[in-house]
């Protein structure tokens, strides 16, 4: 397994751990906090379905849908 593959596997595990800890998917939480719209969440999910293997927050930030502080606020919210 190459370094890039191991990095993606680690990211997937991290994403699963965050969802398990907070009890919701990050997109749901960002909408709940008013940081993102449901339409924005769908844009990110479309990217992931099309093969973009990055984490939800990375894609959302690259698309300009949220900033880093919004993701941090979600992580700190602890639900």
N, C-alpha and C positions, 0 to 999 in steps of 0.2 A: 504494500500500500504506500503510495507516494505521500509526500508531505502535504500537498494540497488536499488530497482525499482525507487524510487524518484531520486536517484543520476543519473541513466541512463536517466530518463526523462529530468532532468535538463541539462545533457550533450547534449541531442538531441536538446533541445531548444537553447542552446549555439551555437551548430554547425549551426543550421538554421539561427540564428542571424548573425553569422560571414559571412555566404554565402550571406545573404541579404545585409549586409553592404559593402562587398567587390565586390559583383556582380558576383562572380564565385565560383566554388567548390574549396576546398583547393588543391586537386590533380592537377586541371588545373593550379592553380596559382604556385604551386611548379614546374611544368613542364615549365611554362612561364618564371620563374626566373632561370631556369637551375639547380634547386636543386634536381630534380627527373626526371626519365625517364618515358615515357608512360607505359613501361612494369612494372615498379615499382608500378605505380598507379594501374594497373590491379591486381597485387599481393595483394595489400591492399583491393581492392574492392572484390576480391575473398574471402578473410578472412571475410569481412563483410557479404557477401552473404551466407557464410557457418555458420553464426550465431554469429560471434564475434561482440559484441555490443559496443565495444570501439570506441572512436573517431578516425577518419582517421589518424591524427597526432600521436596518441598513438601507433597505429598498425605499422605505417611506421617507427617510432623510434625503436620499439621492433624488427622489422625485419632488422634493420640496414640500411634502405634505406635513411634516413635523420637523422640529429641530431637536438637537441632542437633549436640551433641557426638558422637553416634553417626555422623551423616553425615560430620562432619569426620574422625573416626577412620578411616572407610572411605576417604575421599579421601586421607588421609595413609598408609594402609596400602600403597599402591602395588602391591598384590598380591604 
